[in-house]
Amino acid sequence: MDETVRQETAEMLTELLFRFYSAGQRQPRVSAGPKVHTHAFHVLYLLMHAHEKRLSLSFLLTELQVTKQQLSKLLNELEDLGFAARVRTENDRRNVLLRLTDAGEQYFLEREQAVADRIAAFLDKFPAGKAEILHELLQQLSA
């Protein structure tokens, strides 16, 4: 792929991602449940994909690139909503991990399904055969 096509493709994908994000922000709420801001949702995403759905606070500090005070406020929000809980490790009681709760997992899965439904509706507008091409490309990108 030549540099011009590569750059244009990257810009188009970026624009598409921002468009989906913006559309998601304008959509009616998925349920009557609480709404969490972007950093909190990012933490839920990370926990969903973590081993045993637990993460160290130092990992979260590095991943989110926030201060300890900002992380503490964010974790308090997630704990107040019942979506996460701080737990001490058995080996070292000074070490604290963040654990995803069942309520946090359910909240994340509901929102994930809502986004998937929006994307499916978007794909329904594609001409015959084009969605299949996109599917093949996404499989290659995900490999």
Number of C-alpha atoms within 10 A of each C-alpha: 6 6 8 9 10 11 12 11 12 12 12 12 12 11 12 12 12 12 12 15 12 11 12 14 10 9 10 7 13 14 11 6 9 9 13 14 9 9 13 18 17 15 20 25 18 17 23 19 11 13 9 10 18 21 20 15 18 13 11 19 15 10 12 14 11 14 11 13 9 13 19 14 12 18 20 15 16 22 18 11 16 14 21 25 19 18 14 12 12 9 7 8 9 9 13 18 19 20 22 26 20 12 13 23 17 12 19 18 15 14 15 12 12 17 17 12 12 15 12 12 11 12 14 11 10 12 9 9 9 12 16 13 11 13 12 12 11 11 10 9 8 7 5
